[in-house]
Amino acid sequence: MPTRADCEALDAADPLVGWRERFALPEEIIYLDGNSLGPLPKATAELLDEVVRRQWGSGLITSWNRHGWVDLPHTVGAKIARLIGAGAHEVVVADSISVNLFKLVAAALGLRRGRRVVLSERDNFPTDLYVVQGLSELLGHRIELRLVETGELESSLDQDTAVLMLSHVDYRTGRIHDMARLTAAAQAAGALVLWDLAHSAGALPVELNASGVDLAVGCGYKYLNGGPGAPAFLFVAERWHDAARQPIAGWFGHAEPFGFQSEYRAAPGVHRFLAGTPPILSLKALEAGVDLLLEVGPGELRAKSTQLTELFIQLVMDRCAGHDLDLASPRDAQHRGSQVALRHAEAHAIMQASIARGVIGDFRAPDLLRFGFAPLYVRFVDVFDAALTLREILADRSWDRPELKRQAAVT
Ligand SMILES: Cc1ncc(COP(=O)(O)O)c(C=O)c1O
């Protein structure tokens, strides 16, 4: 079993070791929750200071043109496109994943008229399911959200399926879907496919165009390190640009927003998927996070993230044996994203005890401890120390206190 000295040696040899310095991470904590909220890049704080004081403070409204604010949904979208195997003109930054799903599911239904089913899996992230439920209600239940178990996805595709909507990486377990295979299966049934990249963009190589994907969404606040509530992005394959329509027909998606005409006329290309005024400060923060990732190859990120999750699993299996902890993530690294989920009946209290000792992960109901291993700033010694902390908490039962069992609004 690897020792702490082994982990120090791994850090010394790690080609990504210097990247941690680019983040404003408190020294006393081990941050294993970048899959929920990425940490603050040092460059972001400096950039935002400049944007707030100079561009907003001095430039005022002239900055919409002078500093390219009006183009930011596209300029940042084009940068994100490089992380997900998309064309620069196929991605825009806008709104949240939830709102973008509404737009894209509606667009997919429009492109597949006569088909009434949105197919997904029962364990998909709730907002993805809620959005389709809301859309179904709005459409007088003319469409249906059909939820099946993961293993039944392909056999459930039929001539009624308008769109297969899935998360690339499962938010709980970290399981990676075979994007190319499921995309091909959906399209063979005549359906479109819509991928949620919340847990894959910026964490592992994603090849949307090479996989033939039609539509995708993803978020800015996790592995892209765009800050709390950072705007999301959406992808529409070029082949759908002319035909696709979305229902939130706002002025920023109009062909001529400053023509102030009373009739909506969709802008060309992916531009029509914008709705209202873009959040410039948040876009700038997201751009700084994305710029950082663009300096590193996705292959390098994936290689280290696999090593980190593998090491954590090995250490936990060895050091925490006999404490009723089960691995909920795939054991095979090829099928696992950048996180590890462990199942325990007292997962909430255990995670609270861990946070109290400076090891920050999160809890996902009903019984999962979730640890994210973002390779840009997590060190091998962090993995070692986190596994040891978990063992101490389980051994001394320091989690067994009423105050640690009370759940806060955000877990
Ligand atoms: C897979 C997935 N989709 C969507 C969301 C939420 O997206 P938003 O808050 O941008 O609507 C999350 C949040 O964690 C998520 O994990």
PDBQT file of the ligand as one rigid body, heavy atoms in Angstrom, charges set to zero:
ROOT
HETATM    1  C1  LIG A 501     -25.504  16.832 -13.883  1.00  0.00    +0.000 C 
HETATM    2  C2  LIG A 501     -25.991  18.181 -13.429  1.00  0.00    +0.000 A 
HETATM    3  N1  LIG A 501     -26.855  18.870 -14.198  1.00  0.00    +0.000 NA
HETATM    4  C3  LIG A 501     -27.316  20.079 -13.816  1.00  0.00    +0.000 A 
HETATM    5  C4  LIG A 501     -26.926  20.662 -12.636  1.00  0.00    +0.000 A 
HETATM    6  C5  LIG A 501     -27.498  21.989 -12.198  1.00  0.00    +0.000 C 
HETATM    7  O1  LIG A 501     -27.388  22.916 -13.168  1.00  0.00    +0.000 OA
HETATM    8  P1  LIG A 501     -27.856  24.443 -13.009  1.00  0.00    +0.000 P 
HETATM    9  O2  LIG A 501     -27.823  24.764 -11.550  1.00  0.00    +0.000 OA
HETATM   10  O3  LIG A 501     -26.842  25.206 -13.802  1.00  0.00    +0.000 OA
HETATM   11  O4  LIG A 501     -29.215  24.546 -13.588  1.00  0.00    +0.000 OA
HETATM   12  C6  LIG A 501     -26.013  19.990 -11.821  1.00  0.00    +0.000 A 
HETATM   13  C7  LIG A 501     -25.576  20.602 -10.548  1.00  0.00    +0.000 C 
HETATM   14  O5  LIG A 501     -24.834  20.093  -9.787  1.00  0.00    +0.000 OA
HETATM   15  C8  LIG A 501     -25.549  18.720 -12.214  1.00  0.00    +0.000 A 
HETATM   16  O6  LIG A 501     -24.702  18.033 -11.445  1.00  0.00    +0.000 OA
ENDROOT
TORSDOF 0
